[in-house]
Amino acid sequence: MYTIKTVTSLTGINTETLRAWERRYGTVIPVRDDKGRRLYTQQDIERLTLLSNATQQGFTISKIAEMSNAELQELVSSHQETRSNHNDLFFTQIIDALLNYRMDQCEELLRRALVAMEPLAYARDVLLPTLQNAGNLWHEGKLSIAQEHMLSACVKRIVLSLVNSMHPFTGPNPGIMFATLSGEDHEFGILLTCMLAVSQRCPCFYIGPDIPGEELLKASIQLKPAVIVLSCVTFPPLNETVVELNQLAKSTADETQLWIGGAGAQFLCDRNELDKKFIYTPSLDAFNDRLARLLNVQRARNAPQHL
């Protein structure tokens, strides 16, 4: 049997949503222990995972809650195949536009996808694989470095435009700072996570790449973010970056969380060389889930207390 905390971690469904699904749609019926706490079976987790996957693909819970597990699995698989075919066509069009230096077509394709998709799906299923595909083609000699850089500039322009248009400068949600440390100039990890945070109405401070640790610390003292999000992609990480990571962990305020992602961060995490204050976030989905939990905690703190 599993506690609700374990279930939310395994399925990616936050506690508030899980309880609403149970109350409104009877998605699963957990048993209760002698203290009244919810307990879930392995079968509950399997069903909730299917429901979570389906809702992430755009299906509404009210329309799928009564489906059997077999029907949910077929729905998810069919949608994944359709999306895969659509993505293949989209990437072909993007690369064709790049090869012909038609950045107007490239930008139109990317903006059209932005209008049609939620921020997480757009970042995870469009922007990230588009950049990865272009990078792979450059390594294979099929794209020039100029073409690859033009795509990067196009993606950065679109994301920053979205961030700036949605940015809340005030509000109750926790502030989040985004940066990479000295020697780390790969910024798309922090750029895409910043887009996700802004879409959740978090005040965001995008500092950018290759920032000396001392400068980042000074900024954090002034801005007082609840979270500092870092990316370390270089593998293995530069010694300078590792030193600054350790120093940042020692110097930041106790209440400031440090989230980090990227191949370099995973390397340090696997070798137990990442300070315990850092919370490793391996993907955009993991970042989005952790952000949802942070916002739930903040809302609970801000909720009126009833005597």
C-alpha positions, 0 to 999 in steps of 0.5 A: 500500500502507498501513501498519498505522498508516494502516489503524487511522486509516482504519478505526477498528479498533485495532491489537490488534483488527486483528491478532486478526481476522487471526489468528483469522478471516483477515479480510484477509491483508496482505503483508509488506515486507522488514522484516516489517511489514504492508502493506495494499491499498485492497481490504483497507481497504474490507473492513475498513471494512465489517467495522468498520461491521457490528461497530459495529452489533452484529454479532459478527466471528465470524459475519460474517468469512466474508461477501463484501463485497456481503453485508456491504454489504447487512447494514450497509445493511439494519440502518441502515434498520431503526435509522433507522425505530426511531429515528424512532419513538423520537424521536416518543415523546420529543417527544410526552412533552415536549409533554405535560410527561411527564418520567416517560415521557421518562426511562423511554424514555431509560433503556430505551435505555441498558439495551439499548445500548453507551455509544458507540451510546447517546451517538451514536445516542440522546442526541445526536440527541435533544438536537439535535432538541429544540433544532431544535424550540425554534428553530422555536417547537414546543417551549417553552424550559421543555420543552427545559430539562427534557429537558436536565436529564433527560439530564444526570441520567441520564448523571451517574447512570451516570458516578457508578455506574461511576466507578473512583477508582483503577486503572491507566488514565489519568485524564481531566479534563472541562471548558469554559472561561470563557463556554462553558456548553454541557456535553453534549460533555464530559458524553457523552465523560466517560460514554464514558471511565468506561465504559472504566474511566478515572478521570474528573474532571468539573469542568463548564462555564464554568471560568476557565482559572486554576482549571482549571490549578490543578485539573490540577496537583493531579489530574495527569490524562493528558488534559484534555478541553475543549468549545468549541461557541460559534461563533465562540468568545468572545475570552475563551475563545481567550485561556484556551485559548492560556494553558492550552496554554502552562501545562499539563505537557508530558505532559498531552494536550489534546483539544478538540471542538465547532464553535468548536474546529473554527472555530479549527482551520480557521483554524490559530488553535488551539495545536498542543498541542490535538488536535481530536476532531470526533465521539464516534467520534473521541473513542472511537477516540483513547481506545482508542489511549491505553489501548492505549499504557497497557496496553503500558507496564504489560505485563510485560517478558520478557527 
